Amino acid sequence: MPKARYLQLCNMIEEGIQAPLSEFCQKLQRGEDPEAARAKLQGALSVAVARAIVLAVSNGVEPFSSGELLA
């Protein structure tokens, strides 16, 4: 996959998790129980990655394995 596509995927994932990650960190800093925020962050990350993959495939990028995405 071209470098520009990887950058686009990274940007989409980053945008999708920015607010939930900030909320998670704030709860940790305030000493609150982080479990609810962790679950929300985990869900936001899953959605952001899924959206990035769908966009990549819809733009003609060959599907790739999860190992390639996570490597």
mmJSON file of the N, C-alpha and C atoms, coordinates in Angstrom:
{"data_MODEL":{"atom_site":{
"group_PDB":["ATOM","ATOM","ATOM","ATOM","ATOM","ATOM","ATOM","ATOM","ATOM","ATOM","ATOM","ATOM","ATOM","ATOM","ATOM","ATOM","ATOM","ATOM","ATOM","ATOM","ATOM","ATOM","ATOM","ATOM","ATOM","ATOM","ATOM","ATOM","ATOM","ATOM","ATOM","ATOM","ATOM","ATOM","ATOM","ATOM","ATOM","ATOM","ATOM","ATOM","ATOM","ATOM","ATOM","ATOM","ATOM","ATOM","ATOM","ATOM","ATOM","ATOM","ATOM","ATOM","ATOM","ATOM","ATOM","ATOM","ATOM","ATOM","ATOM","ATOM","ATOM","ATOM","ATOM","ATOM","ATOM","ATOM","ATOM","ATOM","ATOM","ATOM","ATOM","ATOM","ATOM","ATOM","ATOM","ATOM","ATOM","ATOM","ATOM","ATOM","ATOM","ATOM","ATOM","ATOM","ATOM","ATOM","ATOM","ATOM","ATOM","ATOM","ATOM","ATOM","ATOM","ATOM","ATOM","ATOM","ATOM","ATOM","ATOM","ATOM","ATOM","ATOM","ATOM","ATOM","ATOM","ATOM","ATOM","ATOM","ATOM","ATOM","ATOM","ATOM","ATOM","ATOM","ATOM","ATOM","ATOM","ATOM","ATOM","ATOM","ATOM","ATOM","ATOM","ATOM","ATOM","ATOM","ATOM","ATOM","ATOM","ATOM","ATOM","ATOM","ATOM","ATOM","ATOM","ATOM","ATOM","ATOM","ATOM","ATOM","ATOM","ATOM","ATOM","ATOM","ATOM","ATOM","ATOM","ATOM","ATOM","ATOM","ATOM","ATOM","ATOM","ATOM","ATOM","ATOM","ATOM","ATOM","ATOM","ATOM","ATOM","ATOM","ATOM","ATOM","ATOM","ATOM","ATOM","ATOM","ATOM","ATOM","ATOM","ATOM","ATOM","ATOM","ATOM","ATOM","ATOM","ATOM","ATOM","ATOM","ATOM","ATOM","ATOM","ATOM","ATOM","ATOM","ATOM","ATOM","ATOM","ATOM","ATOM","ATOM","ATOM","ATOM","ATOM","ATOM","ATOM","ATOM","ATOM","ATOM","ATOM","ATOM","ATOM","ATOM","ATOM","ATOM","ATOM","ATOM","ATOM","ATOM","ATOM","ATOM","ATOM"],
"id":[1,2,3,4,5,6,7,8,9,10,11,12,13,14,15,16,17,18,19,20,21,22,23,24,25,26,27,28,29,30,31,32,33,34,35,36,37,38,39,40,41,42,43,44,45,46,47,48,49,50,51,52,53,54,55,56,57,58,59,60,61,62,63,64,65,66,67,68,69,70,71,72,73,74,75,76,77,78,79,80,81,82,83,84,85,86,87,88,89,90,91,92,93,94,95,96,97,98,99,100,101,102,103,104,105,106,107,108,109,110,111,112,113,114,115,116,117,118,119,120,121,122,123,124,125,126,127,128,129,130,131,132,133,134,135,136,137,138,139,140,141,142,143,144,145,146,147,148,149,150,151,152,153,154,155,156,157,158,159,160,161,162,163,164,165,166,167,168,169,170,171,172,173,174,175,176,177,178,179,180,181,182,183,184,185,186,187,188,189,190,191,192,193,194,195,196,197,198,199,200,201,202,203,204,205,206,207,208,209,210,211,212,213],
"type_symbol":["N","C","C","N","C","C","N","C","C","N","C","C","N","C","C","N","C","C","N","C","C","N","C","C","N","C","C","N","C","C","N","C","C","N","C","C","N","C","C","N","C","C","N","C","C","N","C","C","N","C","C","N","C","C","N","C","C","N","C","C","N","C","C","N","C","C","N","C","C","N","C","C","N","C","C","N","C","C","N","C","C","N","C","C","N","C","C","N","C","C","N","C","C","N","C","C","N","C","C","N","C","C","N","C","C","N","C","C","N","C","C","N","C","C","N","C","C","N","C","C","N","C","C","N","C","C","N","C","C","N","C","C","N","C","C","N","C","C","N","C","C","N","C","C","N","C","C","N","C","C","N","C","C","N","C","C","N","C","C","N","C","C","N","C","C","N","C","C","N","C","C","N","C","C","N","C","C","N","C","C","N","C","C","N","C","C","N","C","C","N","C","C","N","C","C","N","C","C","N","C","C","N","C","C","N","C","C","N","C","C","N","C","C"],
"label_atom_id":["N","CA","C","N","CA","C","N","CA","C","N","CA","C","N","CA","C","N","CA","C","N","CA","C","N","CA","C","N","CA","C","N","CA","C","N","CA","C","N","CA","C","N","CA","C","N","CA","C","N","CA","C","N","CA","C","N","CA","C","N","CA","C","N","CA","C","N","CA","C","N","CA","C","N","CA","C","N","CA","C","N","CA","C","N","CA","C","N","CA","C","N","CA","C","N","CA","C","N","CA","C","N","CA","C","N","CA","C","N","CA","C","N","CA","C","N","CA","C","N","CA","C","N","CA","C","N","CA","C","N","CA","C","N","CA","C","N","CA","C","N","CA","C","N","CA","C","N","CA","C","N","CA","C","N","CA","C","N","CA","C","N","CA","C","N","CA","C","N","CA","C","N","CA","C","N","CA","C","N","CA","C","N","CA","C","N","CA","C","N","CA","C","N","CA","C","N","CA","C","N","CA","C","N","CA","C","N","CA","C","N","CA","C","N","CA","C","N","CA","C","N","CA","C","N","CA","C","N","CA","C","N","CA","C","N","CA","C","N","CA","C","N","CA","C","N","CA","C"],
"label_alt_id":[null,null,null,null,null,null,null,null,null,null,null,null,null,null,null,null,null,null,null,null,null,null,null,null,null,null,null,null,null,null,null,null,null,null,null,null,null,null,null,null,null,null,null,null,null,null,null,null,null,null,null,null,null,null,null,null,null,null,null,null,null,null,null,null,null,null,null,null,null,null,null,null,null,null,null,null,null,null,null,null,null,null,null,null,null,null,null,null,null,null,null,null,null,null,null,null,null,null,null,null,null,null,null,null,null,null,null,null,null,null,null,null,null,null,null,null,null,null,null,null,null,null,null,null,null,null,null,null,null,null,null,null,null,null,null,null,null,null,null,null,null,null,null,null,null,null,null,null,null,null,null,null,null,null,null,null,null,null,null,null,null,null,null,null,null,null,null,null,null,null,null,null,null,null,null,null,null,null,null,null,null,null,null,null,null,null,null,null,null,null,null,null,null,null,null,null,null,null,null,null,null,null,null,null,null,null,null,null,null,null,null,null,null],
"label_comp_id":["MET","MET","MET","PRO","PRO","PRO","LYS","LYS","LYS","ALA","ALA","ALA","ARG","ARG","ARG","TYR","TYR","TYR","LEU","LEU","LEU","GLN","GLN","GLN","LEU","LEU","LEU","CYS","CYS","CYS","ASN","ASN","ASN","MET","MET","MET","ILE","ILE","ILE","GLU","GLU","GLU","GLU","GLU","GLU","GLY","GLY","GLY","ILE","ILE","ILE","GLN","GLN","GLN","ALA","ALA","ALA","PRO","PRO","PRO","LEU","LEU","LEU","SER","SER","SER","GLU","GLU","GLU","PHE","PHE","PHE","CYS","CYS","CYS","GLN","GLN","GLN","LYS","LYS","LYS","LEU","LEU","LEU","GLN","GLN","GLN","ARG","ARG","ARG","GLY","GLY","GLY","GLU","GLU","GLU","ASP","ASP","ASP","PRO","PRO","PRO","GLU","GLU","GLU","ALA","ALA","ALA","ALA","ALA","ALA","ARG","ARG","ARG","ALA","ALA","ALA","LYS","LYS","LYS","LEU","LEU","LEU","GLN","GLN","GLN","GLY","GLY","GLY","ALA","ALA","ALA","LEU","LEU","LEU","SER","SER","SER","VAL","VAL","VAL","ALA","ALA","ALA","VAL","VAL","VAL","ALA","ALA","ALA","ARG","ARG","ARG","ALA","ALA","ALA","ILE","ILE","ILE","VAL","VAL","VAL","LEU","LEU","LEU","ALA","ALA","ALA","VAL","VAL","VAL","SER","SER","SER","ASN","ASN","ASN","GLY","GLY","GLY","VAL","VAL","VAL","GLU","GLU","GLU","PRO","PRO","PRO","PHE","PHE","PHE","SER","SER","SER","SER","SER","SER","GLY","GLY","GLY","GLU","GLU","GLU","LEU","LEU","LEU","LEU","LEU","LEU","ALA","ALA","ALA"],
"label_asym_id":["A","A","A","A","A","A","A","A","A","A","A","A","A","A","A","A","A","A","A","A","A","A","A","A","A","A","A","A","A","A","A","A","A","A","A","A","A","A","A","A","A","A","A","A","A","A","A","A","A","A","A","A","A","A","A","A","A","A","A","A","A","A","A","A","A","A","A","A","A","A","A","A","A","A","A","A","A","A","A","A","A","A","A","A","A","A","A","A","A","A","A","A","A","A","A","A","A","A","A","A","A","A","A","A","A","A","A","A","A","A","A","A","A","A","A","A","A","A","A","A","A","A","A","A","A","A","A","A","A","A","A","A","A","A","A","A","A","A","A","A","A","A","A","A","A","A","A","A","A","A","A","A","A","A","A","A","A","A","A","A","A","A","A","A","A","A","A","A","A","A","A","A","A","A","A","A","A","A","A","A","A","A","A","A","A","A","A","A","A","A","A","A","A","A","A","A","A","A","A","A","A","A","A","A","A","A","A","A","A","A","A","A","A"],
"label_entity_id":["1","1","1","1","1","1","1","1","1","1","1","1","1","1","1","1","1","1","1","1","1","1","1","1","1","1","1","1","1","1","1","1","1","1","1","1","1","1","1","1","1","1","1","1","1","1","1","1","1","1","1","1","1","1","1","1","1","1","1","1","1","1","1","1","1","1","1","1","1","1","1","1","1","1","1","1","1","1","1","1","1","1","1","1","1","1","1","1","1","1","1","1","1","1","1","1","1","1","1","1","1","1","1","1","1","1","1","1","1","1","1","1","1","1","1","1","1","1","1","1","1","1","1","1","1","1","1","1","1","1","1","1","1","1","1","1","1","1","1","1","1","1","1","1","1","1","1","1","1","1","1","1","1","1","1","1","1","1","1","1","1","1","1","1","1","1","1","1","1","1","1","1","1","1","1","1","1","1","1","1","1","1","1","1","1","1","1","1","1","1","1","1","1","1","1","1","1","1","1","1","1","1","1","1","1","1","1","1","1","1","1","1","1"],
"label_seq_id":[1,1,1,2,2,2,3,3,3,4,4,4,5,5,5,6,6,6,7,7,7,8,8,8,9,9,9,10,10,10,11,11,11,12,12,12,13,13,13,14,14,14,15,15,15,16,16,16,17,17,17,18,18,18,19,19,19,20,20,20,21,21,21,22,22,22,23,23,23,24,24,24,25,25,25,26,26,26,27,27,27,28,28,28,29,29,29,30,30,30,31,31,31,32,32,32,33,33,33,34,34,34,35,35,35,36,36,36,37,37,37,38,38,38,39,39,39,40,40,40,41,41,41,42,42,42,43,43,43,44,44,44,45,45,45,46,46,46,47,47,47,48,48,48,49,49,49,50,50,50,51,51,51,52,52,52,53,53,53,54,54,54,55,55,55,56,56,56,57,57,57,58,58,58,59,59,59,60,60,60,61,61,61,62,62,62,63,63,63,64,64,64,65,65,65,66,66,66,67,67,67,68,68,68,69,69,69,70,70,70,71,71,71],
"pdbx_PDB_ins_code":[null,null,null,null,null,null,null,null,null,null,null,null,null,null,null,null,null,null,null,null,null,null,null,null,null,null,null,null,null,null,null,null,null,null,null,null,null,null,null,null,null,null,null,null,null,null,null,null,null,null,null,null,null,null,null,null,null,null,null,null,null,null,null,null,null,null,null,null,null,null,null,null,null,null,null,null,null,null,null,null,null,null,null,null,null,null,null,null,null,null,null,null,null,null,null,null,null,null,null,null,null,null,null,null,null,null,null,null,null,null,null,null,null,null,null,null,null,null,null,null,null,null,null,null,null,null,null,null,null,null,null,null,null,null,null,null,null,null,null,null,null,null,null,null,null,null,null,null,null,null,null,null,null,null,null,null,null,null,null,null,null,null,null,null,null,null,null,null,null,null,null,null,null,null,null,null,null,null,null,null,null,null,null,null,null,null,null,null,null,null,null,null,null,null,null,null,null,null,null,null,null,null,null,null,null,null,null,null,null,null,null,null,null],
"Cartn_x":[0.863,0.0,0.906,0.568,1.391,1.414,2.508,2.703,1.547,1.056,-0.05,-1.293,-1.535,-2.702,-2.517,-1.3,-1.034,-1.247,-0.784,-0.956,-2.43,-3.191,-4.625,-5.296,-4.906,-5.453,-5.096,-3.855,-3.421,-4.218,-4.406,-5.158,-6.598,-7.22,-8.605,-8.707,-7.767,-7.787,-7.553,-6.602,-6.293,-7.501,-8.171,-9.345,-10.459,-10.598,-11.67,-11.482,-10.236,-10.008,-9.577,-9.414,-8.892,-9.743,-11.035,-11.895,-12.001,-12.255,-12.307,-10.977,-9.862,-8.562,-8.371,-8.756,-8.659,-9.525,-10.736,-11.646,-11.04,-10.473,-9.851,-8.715,-7.855,-6.725,-7.192,-8.23,-8.761,-9.301,-9.992,-10.519,-9.385,-8.329,-7.176,-6.537,-6.411,-5.798,-6.632,-7.95,-8.832,-8.957,-8.34,-8.384,-9.673,-10.461,-11.718,-11.441,-12.432,-12.34,-12.337,-11.285,-11.145,-11.876,-12.56,-13.119,-14.152,-15.07,-16.076,-15.406,-14.457,-13.756,-12.899,-12.327,-11.514,-12.37,-13.555,-14.461,-14.843,-15.114,-15.477,-14.3,-13.103,-11.905,-11.683,-11.847,-11.672,-12.676,-13.925,-14.937,-14.623,-14.171,-13.831,-12.67,-11.708,-10.572,-11.03,-11.889,-12.405,-13.162,-14.015,-14.797,-13.875,-12.898,-11.98,-11.185,-10.712,-9.949,-10.851,-12.064,-12.991,-13.317,-13.575,-13.879,-12.695,-11.493,-10.299,-10.125,-10.377,-10.247,-11.3,-12.535,-13.606,-13.261,-12.791,-12.416,-11.282,-10.302,-9.166,-9.629,-10.444,-10.923,-11.817,-12.674,-13.557,-12.778,-11.564,-10.72,-9.77,-10.024,-9.253,-7.978,-7.777,-6.601,-6.879,-5.914,-6.08,-6.271,-7.182,-7.341,-6.036,-5.814,-4.592,-4.956,-4.047,-4.32,-4.194,-4.778,-4.668,-3.219,-2.432,-1.009,-0.28,-0.642,-0.02,-0.432,-1.692,-2.175,-1.501,-1.323,-0.773,0.747,1.373,2.846,3.49],
"Cartn_y":[-1.168,0.0,1.227,2.231,3.452,4.177,4.887,5.611,6.574,7.243,8.197,7.508,6.278,5.536,5.192,4.781,4.494,5.748,6.873,8.127,8.481,8.247,8.515,7.613,6.343,5.429,5.876,6.266,6.734,7.956,8.896,10.106,9.785,8.865,8.497,7.832,6.949,6.264,7.261,8.146,9.156,10.047,10.502,11.357,10.616,9.328,8.553,8.275,8.269,7.935,9.124,10.27,11.435,11.791,11.983,12.37,11.26,9.996,8.951,8.759,8.928,8.812,9.942,11.144,12.282,12.056,11.573,11.29,10.219,9.189,8.122,8.673,9.471,10.052,10.98,11.771,12.671,11.884,10.784,9.962,9.37,8.943,8.408,9.487,10.684,11.783,12.186,12.06,12.405,11.268,10.139,8.998,8.206,8.414,7.676,6.257,5.403,4.04,4.106,3.622,3.795,2.762,1.789,0.693,1.138,2.018,2.466,3.234,4.088,4.845,3.928,2.89,1.944,1.232,0.835,0.164,1.097,2.348,3.325,3.558,3.661,3.843,2.641,1.451,0.237,0.197,0.554,0.591,1.625,2.805,3.866,3.44,2.745,2.276,1.251,0.342,-0.67,-0.027,0.942,1.629,2.417,3.121,3.921,3.046,1.907,0.997,0.421,0.023,-0.53,0.494,1.74,2.789,3.024,3.021,3.241,2.107,0.876,-0.26,-0.186,0.126,0.246,1.333,2.475,3.55,3.119,2.456,2.01,1.051,0.068,-0.913,-0.239,0.7,1.376,2.274,2.647,3.448,2.599,1.293,0.419,-0.136,0.052,-0.52,-1.994,-2.838,-4.269,-4.561,-5.444,-5.824,-6.385,-6.184,-6.672,-7.406,-8.234,-9.021,-8.148,-8.595,-7.84,-7.774,-8.775,-8.755,-7.626,-7.367,-6.259,-4.927,-4.804,-3.558,-3.302,-4.342,-4.191,-4.186,-4.585,-4.669,-3.307],
"Cartn_z":[0.0,0.0,0.0,-0.791,-0.846,0.5,0.724,1.976,2.263,1.248,1.437,1.999,1.578,2.084,3.557,3.926,5.334,6.183,5.688,6.423,6.568,5.518,5.568,6.611,6.638,7.628,9.042,9.238,10.559,11.005,10.095,10.428,10.802,10.069,10.371,11.738,12.03,13.32,14.447,14.246,15.264,15.545,14.493,14.673,15.412,15.138,15.745,17.226,17.687,19.094,19.94,19.332,20.063,21.282,21.119,22.242,23.299,22.907,23.93,24.667,23.981,24.637,25.641,25.27,26.172,27.416,27.203,28.328,29.242,28.667,29.442,30.311,29.706,30.435,31.557,31.29,32.32,33.511,33.237,34.336,35.155,34.491,35.22,36.088,35.542,36.287,37.502,37.387,38.5,39.51,39.214,40.115,40.04,38.994,38.835,38.344,38.524,38.013,36.483,35.86,34.416,33.564,34.16,33.363,32.322,32.682,31.704,30.569,30.915,29.879,29.017,29.617,28.857,27.813,28.22,27.289,26.141,26.467,25.432,24.488,25.046,24.23,23.319,23.863,23.072,21.915,22.195,21.137,20.076,20.506,19.552,18.661,19.225,18.437,17.399,17.807,16.877,15.719,16.036,15.0,14.065,14.631,13.814,12.857,13.329,12.467,11.383,11.752,10.766,9.687,10.073,9.092,8.164,8.715,7.901,6.888,7.307,6.392,5.298,5.662,4.666,3.648,4.121,3.204,2.284,2.831,2.016,0.93,1.303,0.329,-0.706,-0.279,-1.228,-2.188,-1.809,-2.695,-3.522,-3.554,-4.412,-3.812,-2.536,-1.898,-1.655,-2.001,-1.798,-0.317,0.006,1.416,1.961,3.226,3.848,5.129,5.58,6.775,8.014,9.107,10.344,10.795,10.473,10.812,10.115,8.863,8.138,8.732,9.141,9.73,11.07,11.848,13.187,13.215,12.13,12.104,12.11],
"occupancy":[1.0,1.0,1.0,1.0,1.0,1.0,1.0,1.0,1.0,1.0,1.0,1.0,1.0,1.0,1.0,1.0,1.0,1.0,1.0,1.0,1.0,1.0,1.0,1.0,1.0,1.0,1.0,1.0,1.0,1.0,1.0,1.0,1.0,1.0,1.0,1.0,1.0,1.0,1.0,1.0,1.0,1.0,1.0,1.0,1.0,1.0,1.0,1.0,1.0,1.0,1.0,1.0,1.0,1.0,1.0,1.0,1.0,1.0,1.0,1.0,1.0,1.0,1.0,1.0,1.0,1.0,1.0,1.0,1.0,1.0,1.0,1.0,1.0,1.0,1.0,1.0,1.0,1.0,1.0,1.0,1.0,1.0,1.0,1.0,1.0,1.0,1.0,1.0,1.0,1.0,1.0,1.0,1.0,1.0,1.0,1.0,1.0,1.0,1.0,1.0,1.0,1.0,1.0,1.0,1.0,1.0,1.0,1.0,1.0,1.0,1.0,1.0,1.0,1.0,1.0,1.0,1.0,1.0,1.0,1.0,1.0,1.0,1.0,1.0,1.0,1.0,1.0,1.0,1.0,1.0,1.0,1.0,1.0,1.0,1.0,1.0,1.0,1.0,1.0,1.0,1.0,1.0,1.0,1.0,1.0,1.0,1.0,1.0,1.0,1.0,1.0,1.0,1.0,1.0,1.0,1.0,1.0,1.0,1.0,1.0,1.0,1.0,1.0,1.0,1.0,1.0,1.0,1.0,1.0,1.0,1.0,1.0,1.0,1.0,1.0,1.0,1.0,1.0,1.0,1.0,1.0,1.0,1.0,1.0,1.0,1.0,1.0,1.0,1.0,1.0,1.0,1.0,1.0,1.0,1.0,1.0,1.0,1.0,1.0,1.0,1.0,1.0,1.0,1.0,1.0,1.0,1.0,1.0,1.0,1.0,1.0,1.0,1.0],
"B_iso_or_equiv":[0.0,0.0,0.0,0.0,0.0,0.0,0.0,0.0,0.0,0.0,0.0,0.0,0.0,0.0,0.0,0.0,0.0,0.0,0.0,0.0,0.0,0.0,0.0,0.0,0.0,0.0,0.0,0.0,0.0,0.0,0.0,0.0,0.0,0.0,0.0,0.0,0.0,0.0,0.0,0.0,0.0,0.0,0.0,0.0,0.0,0.0,0.0,0.0,0.0,0.0,0.0,0.0,0.0,0.0,0.0,0.0,0.0,0.0,0.0,0.0,0.0,0.0,0.0,0.0,0.0,0.0,0.0,0.0,0.0,0.0,0.0,0.0,0.0,0.0,0.0,0.0,0.0,0.0,0.0,0.0,0.0,0.0,0.0,0.0,0.0,0.0,0.0,0.0,0.0,0.0,0.0,0.0,0.0,0.0,0.0,0.0,0.0,0.0,0.0,0.0,0.0,0.0,0.0,0.0,0.0,0.0,0.0,0.0,0.0,0.0,0.0,0.0,0.0,0.0,0.0,0.0,0.0,0.0,0.0,0.0,0.0,0.0,0.0,0.0,0.0,0.0,0.0,0.0,0.0,0.0,0.0,0.0,0.0,0.0,0.0,0.0,0.0,0.0,0.0,0.0,0.0,0.0,0.0,0.0,0.0,0.0,0.0,0.0,0.0,0.0,0.0,0.0,0.0,0.0,0.0,0.0,0.0,0.0,0.0,0.0,0.0,0.0,0.0,0.0,0.0,0.0,0.0,0.0,0.0,0.0,0.0,0.0,0.0,0.0,0.0,0.0,0.0,0.0,0.0,0.0,0.0,0.0,0.0,0.0,0.0,0.0,0.0,0.0,0.0,0.0,0.0,0.0,0.0,0.0,0.0,0.0,0.0,0.0,0.0,0.0,0.0,0.0,0.0,0.0,0.0,0.0,0.0,0.0,0.0,0.0,0.0,0.0,0.0],
"pdbx_formal_charge":[null,null,null,null,null,null,null,null,null,null,null,null,null,null,null,null,null,null,null,null,null,null,null,null,null,null,null,null,null,null,null,null,null,null,null,null,null,null,null,null,null,null,null,null,null,null,null,null,null,null,null,null,null,null,null,null,null,null,null,null,null,null,null,null,null,null,null,null,null,null,null,null,null,null,null,null,null,null,null,null,null,null,null,null,null,null,null,null,null,null,null,null,null,null,null,null,null,null,null,null,null,null,null,null,null,null,null,null,null,null,null,null,null,null,null,null,null,null,null,null,null,null,null,null,null,null,null,null,null,null,null,null,null,null,null,null,null,null,null,null,null,null,null,null,null,null,null,null,null,null,null,null,null,null,null,null,null,null,null,null,null,null,null,null,null,null,null,null,null,null,null,null,null,null,null,null,null,null,null,null,null,null,null,null,null,null,null,null,null,null,null,null,null,null,null,null,null,null,null,null,null,null,null,null,null,null,null,null,null,null,null,null,null],
"auth_seq_id":[1,1,1,2,2,2,3,3,3,4,4,4,5,5,5,6,6,6,7,7,7,8,8,8,9,9,9,10,10,10,11,11,11,12,12,12,13,13,13,14,14,14,15,15,15,16,16,16,17,17,17,18,18,18,19,19,19,20,20,20,21,21,21,22,22,22,23,23,23,24,24,24,25,25,25,26,26,26,27,27,27,28,28,28,29,29,29,30,30,30,31,31,31,32,32,32,33,33,33,34,34,34,35,35,35,36,36,36,37,37,37,38,38,38,39,39,39,40,40,40,41,41,41,42,42,42,43,43,43,44,44,44,45,45,45,46,46,46,47,47,47,48,48,48,49,49,49,50,50,50,51,51,51,52,52,52,53,53,53,54,54,54,55,55,55,56,56,56,57,57,57,58,58,58,59,59,59,60,60,60,61,61,61,62,62,62,63,63,63,64,64,64,65,65,65,66,66,66,67,67,67,68,68,68,69,69,69,70,70,70,71,71,71],
"auth_comp_id":["MET","MET","MET","PRO","PRO","PRO","LYS","LYS","LYS","ALA","ALA","ALA","ARG","ARG","ARG","TYR","TYR","TYR","LEU","LEU","LEU","GLN","GLN","GLN","LEU","LEU","LEU","CYS","CYS","CYS","ASN","ASN","ASN","MET","MET","MET","ILE","ILE","ILE","GLU","GLU","GLU","GLU","GLU","GLU","GLY","GLY","GLY","ILE","ILE","ILE","GLN","GLN","GLN","ALA","ALA","ALA","PRO","PRO","PRO","LEU","LEU","LEU","SER","SER","SER","GLU","GLU","GLU","PHE","PHE","PHE","CYS","CYS","CYS","GLN","GLN","GLN","LYS","LYS","LYS","LEU","LEU","LEU","GLN","GLN","GLN","ARG","ARG","ARG","GLY","GLY","GLY","GLU","GLU","GLU","ASP","ASP","ASP","PRO","PRO","PRO","GLU","GLU","GLU","ALA","ALA","ALA","ALA","ALA","ALA","ARG","ARG","ARG","ALA","ALA","ALA","LYS","LYS","LYS","LEU","LEU","LEU","GLN","GLN","GLN","GLY","GLY","GLY","ALA","ALA","ALA","LEU","LEU","LEU","SER","SER","SER","VAL","VAL","VAL","ALA","ALA","ALA","VAL","VAL","VAL","ALA","ALA","ALA","ARG","ARG","ARG","ALA","ALA","ALA","ILE","ILE","ILE","VAL","VAL","VAL","LEU","LEU","LEU","ALA","ALA","ALA","VAL","VAL","VAL","SER","SER","SER","ASN","ASN","ASN","GLY","GLY","GLY","VAL","VAL","VAL","GLU","GLU","GLU","PRO","PRO","PRO","PHE","PHE","PHE","SER","SER","SER","SER","SER","SER","GLY","GLY","GLY","GLU","GLU","GLU","LEU","LEU","LEU","LEU","LEU","LEU","ALA","ALA","ALA"],
"auth_asym_id":["A","A","A","A","A","A","A","A","A","A","A","A","A","A","A","A","A","A","A","A","A","A","A","A","A","A","A","A","A","A","A","A","A","A","A","A","A","A","A","A","A","A","A","A","A","A","A","A","A","A","A","A","A","A","A","A","A","A","A","A","A","A","A","A","A","A","A","A","A","A","A","A","A","A","A","A","A","A","A","A","A","A","A","A","A","A","A","A","A","A","A","A","A","A","A","A","A","A","A","A","A","A","A","A","A","A","A","A","A","A","A","A","A","A","A","A","A","A","A","A","A","A","A","A","A","A","A","A","A","A","A","A","A","A","A","A","A","A","A","A","A","A","A","A","A","A","A","A","A","A","A","A","A","A","A","A","A","A","A","A","A","A","A","A","A","A","A","A","A","A","A","A","A","A","A","A","A","A","A","A","A","A","A","A","A","A","A","A","A","A","A","A","A","A","A","A","A","A","A","A","A","A","A","A","A","A","A","A","A","A","A","A","A"],
"auth_atom_id":["N","CA","C","N","CA","C","N","CA","C","N","CA","C","N","CA","C","N","CA","C","N","CA","C","N","CA","C","N","CA","C","N","CA","C","N","CA","C","N","CA","C","N","CA","C","N","CA","C","N","CA","C","N","CA","C","N","CA","C","N","CA","C","N","CA","C","N","CA","C","N","CA","C","N","CA","C","N","CA","C","N","CA","C","N","CA","C","N","CA","C","N","CA","C","N","CA","C","N","CA","C","N","CA","C","N","CA","C","N","CA","C","N","CA","C","N","CA","C","N","CA","C","N","CA","C","N","CA","C","N","CA","C","N","CA","C","N","CA","C","N","CA","C","N","CA","C","N","CA","C","N","CA","C","N","CA","C","N","CA","C","N","CA","C","N","CA","C","N","CA","C","N","CA","C","N","CA","C","N","CA","C","N","CA","C","N","CA","C","N","CA","C","N","CA","C","N","CA","C","N","CA","C","N","CA","C","N","CA","C","N","CA","C","N","CA","C","N","CA","C","N","CA","C","N","CA","C","N","CA","C","N","CA","C","N","CA","C","N","CA","C","N","CA","C","N","CA","C"],
"pdbx_PDB_model_num":[1,1,1,1,1,1,1,1,1,1,1,1,1,1,1,1,1,1,1,1,1,1,1,1,1,1,1,1,1,1,1,1,1,1,1,1,1,1,1,1,1,1,1,1,1,1,1,1,1,1,1,1,1,1,1,1,1,1,1,1,1,1,1,1,1,1,1,1,1,1,1,1,1,1,1,1,1,1,1,1,1,1,1,1,1,1,1,1,1,1,1,1,1,1,1,1,1,1,1,1,1,1,1,1,1,1,1,1,1,1,1,1,1,1,1,1,1,1,1,1,1,1,1,1,1,1,1,1,1,1,1,1,1,1,1,1,1,1,1,1,1,1,1,1,1,1,1,1,1,1,1,1,1,1,1,1,1,1,1,1,1,1,1,1,1,1,1,1,1,1,1,1,1,1,1,1,1,1,1,1,1,1,1,1,1,1,1,1,1,1,1,1,1,1,1,1,1,1,1,1,1,1,1,1,1,1,1,1,1,1,1,1,1]
}}}
